[in-house]
């Protein structure tokens, strides 16, 4: 469950303006495999490779974000937006290097 920091900050700020109390998971609610995310960063960077030593799935989870979405109705993001954020990270890394 990955989420661009800009989105997380906006959603946290919305919650902070009217604190609901209790637990509110902050997450995308979108299952994004780490390898997919890494490949997007590599694509944005322009060079690199992903070495997978084991294809065994591990630690799969997606946060339950139903309460977040009830409290902050615009707290949604698509898989495409998550991958675009990863591409931007790669591009920023290339520019910084």
C-alpha positions in Angstrom: 0.0 0.0 0.0 1.9 3.0 -1.3 0.9 6.6 -1.3 2.6 9.7 -2.7 3.6 12.0 0.2 1.8 15.0 -1.2 -1.5 13.0 -1.0 -0.8 11.7 2.4 0.0 15.2 3.7 -3.2 16.6 2.2 -5.3 13.9 3.8 -3.6 14.2 7.2 -4.2 18.0 7.1 -7.9 17.4 6.3 -8.2 15.1 9.3 -6.3 17.5 11.5 -8.7 20.3 10.8 -11.5 18.2 12.4 -9.9 15.4 14.3 -12.2 12.3 14.3 -10.6 10.5 17.2 -9.8 6.8 17.0 -7.7 5.0 14.4 -7.7 6.2 10.8 -5.5 4.3 8.3 -3.7 6.6 5.9 -3.1 4.7 2.7 -4.0 4.3 -1.0 -6.1 1.2 -0.6 -4.6 0.1 -3.9 -2.6 -3.1 -4.0 0.7 -2.2 -5.8 3.4 -4.8 -6.0 6.8 -3.4 -4.9 8.4 -4.7 -8.1 5.9 -2.6 -10.2 6.7 0.5 -8.2 10.5 -0.1 -8.5 10.2 -0.6 -12.2 8.4 2.8 -12.5 11.2 4.5 -10.5 13.8 2.9 -12.7 11.9 4.0 -15.8 11.8 7.6 -14.6 15.5 7.5 -13.7 16.3 6.1 -17.2 18.7 3.3 -16.2 18.9 0.5 -13.7 17.5 -3.0 -13.3 15.5 -4.9 -10.7 17.1 -8.2 -9.5 14.5 -10.6 -8.0 16.1 -13.4 -6.0 12.8 -15.0 -5.1 9.4 -15.0 -6.8 7.7 -16.1 -3.5 5.0 -13.6 -2.5 5.6 -12.1 0.9 4.0 -9.5 3.1 1.0 -8.7 0.9 -1.3 -6.2 2.4 -3.6 -3.3 1.6 -4.7 -0.9 4.4 -8.4 -0.8 5.1 -9.1 2.9 4.2 -12.9 2.9 4.3 -13.0 5.2 7.4 -10.5 7.6 5.8 -12.7 7.8 2.7 -15.8 8.4 4.8 -14.0 11.2 6.6 -12.1 12.7 3.6 -14.2 11.9 0.6 -11.5 13.0 -1.9 -9.0 10.5 -0.3 -8.8 8.4 -3.4 -6.0 7.6 -5.8 -5.7 5.3 -8.7 -3.0 2.7 -9.5 -2.0 4.9 -12.5 -1.5 7.9 -10.2 0.7 5.9 -7.9 2.9 4.7 -10.7 3.1 8.3 -12.1 4.4 9.4 -8.7 7.0 6.7 -8.8 8.1 7.9 -12.3 8.4 11.4 -11.0 10.6 10.1 -8.2 12.9 8.5 -10.7 13.1 11.7 -12.8 13.9 13.8 -9.7 16.7 11.3 -8.8 18.1 11.5 -12.3 18.1 15.3 -12.1 19.7 15.4 -8.7 22.5 13.0 -9.7 
